[in-house]
């Protein structure tokens, strides 16, 4: 027996000797994840790039499409155009990149999965993708210069697909890498009219020409989101793009931050959003943060409610109980409001393919990132509660709360159910918990049901309303006549 115990001790020692404790600092830096299989399996296409692969996850994948492989050469053309724009030679670019490469471990730690390969290949991939994104954002920010020379500008469908790909969680670069590369020079880059295929051997020159009409990268991203898909209403910025600290050119064009540029290039027209004040972790986080920033609700200070919400009655059930649905003037779809007299106000939400893709990837990000409050997930859960059948979709569509671009109510039900089935039920914040509880309490109150039945049976149409009022008046007149007859006899 003693010998067996010794063998057991040796076995355990051998098993554990190479096990190291997790590096908490590295875990905290993780922000780019592979979507868990239980979430991905319902709609894998929503988490897979179709036109351009960004970052390592889909670079050498066996499932990479031919279009992904072909567009690798397209990226290099854009990189060369960026060098021409910046008046940078390859030598100068490499020297600048070396400064950023000191943080290579930080860049690697942003990816939750272990990235195989040497540092040279890894950095080459990162910087080719980053410069491609920066160059294409610069063109989207000033399309009049490039639309006649760039075939992507002439293909709206391709531009839309690229924007979709850039919002996919698995298809991301760390935002700080993009921002640092954008700031390669002390001044904003110049917009040139050189064609995409042109080459240059010029080294970097410190010119005195005015470059101030080129936006900074933060705001350029914002603008590229703004001109994106048709799934969110419109996007605004919290602060004016100009300030006393931002010099203007003769054409009064403001200098924009890099985040504002990204926001403008990527924002969609289905959601009302605002450019976040802090730099995001990547583009998926940029969209999510911009949606939360546009909300009037202070989601940052919300704690989890002690009440456990597992069910809310559907939209059609609530309407039959007398609840009134009303489209809200608030722009953020997160700003739900329930009044004491039974009116649920919800901002309008455009439902289309882009909406589904964005919601799926934001929910996936919230499921993976430990410090991300599941605000978007909670909203999707409330949609899932309200929408169970085609009748529920029609109730919300009639009130302009949902704008169904497909025209198929059953498709909306299917997509919402698939999205909700792939996520775990969130713990609601007190604000959303109070709305869910209020809806359930309203439905379960017998007085509201009887009142709704009475209104439906006797005041549902103008004719019913007129006949009901006439019957009441006739009853009152009969009562008065009876009383008068009794008085006269007495």
Number of C-alpha atoms within 10 A of each C-alpha: 6 7 8 9 10 11 12 12 12 11 11 11 11 11 10 9 8 8 8 7 6 8 8 8 9 15 15 13 16 21 22 26 19 17 20 12 10 10 22 19 12 14 15 11 11 21 24 23 24 18 24 27 27 25 21 20 19 18 17 11 10 7 10 17 16 10 13 19 15 12 14 18 10 13 20 15 18 21 22 23 24 24 24 25 17 22 21 21 18 16 11 15 16 13 12 15 17 13 10 15 17 10 12 13 11 14 20 19 21 19 24 17 14 10 13 9 8 8 14 10 10 17 18 12 15 20 18 18 23 24 22 21 23 24 21 23 24 25 19 24 23 15 14 11 15 21 15 12 15 15 13 16 18 13 11 11 11 15 19 19 17 20 23 25 23 23 25 24 28 26 25 27 26 23 20 15 18 22 20 16 18 20 15 16 16 7 16 20 24 18 18 13 10 14 13 18 10 10 13 14 11 12 16 17 11 10 9 7 7 13 16 21 20 23 26 25 29 28 25 30 32 36 31 25 29 31 21 24 22 21 23 26 19 18 27 18 20 13 10 8 15 14 11 6 7 13 14 16 14 9 7 11 16 19 26 25 21 27 29 30 30 34 34 30 27 31 35 30 21 24 28 28 32 28 33 23 15 10 18 19 19 22 26 24 23 28 28 23 21 25 25 25 22 24 19 13 15 10 16 10 7 15 13 15 15 11 13 12 16 12 14 22 19 22 25 21 15 24 18 15 22 22 22 17 21 19 19 18 11 18 22 28 25 24 19 20 18 20 11 9 9 19 15 20 19 25 23 26 23 22 19 19 16 23 19 16 18 22 20 26 23 24 24 27 26 18 20 18 17 13 10 12 19 22 24 22 26 20 20 23 25 19 18 21 19 21 24 20 16 16 17 20 25 20 18 22 17 14 15 19 22 20 19 19 14 12 11 12 17 15 14 23 19 15 16 18 18 16 21 21 15 19 17 11 14 20 21 26 20 15 17 24 19 17 18 21 15 18 21 16 14 21 22 14 11 12 13 19 19 13 13 18 16 12 15 15 13 16 17 13 12 10 11 15 16 13 14 15 14 12 12 12 12 12 12 12 12 12 12 12 12 12 11 12 11 10 9 8 6 6
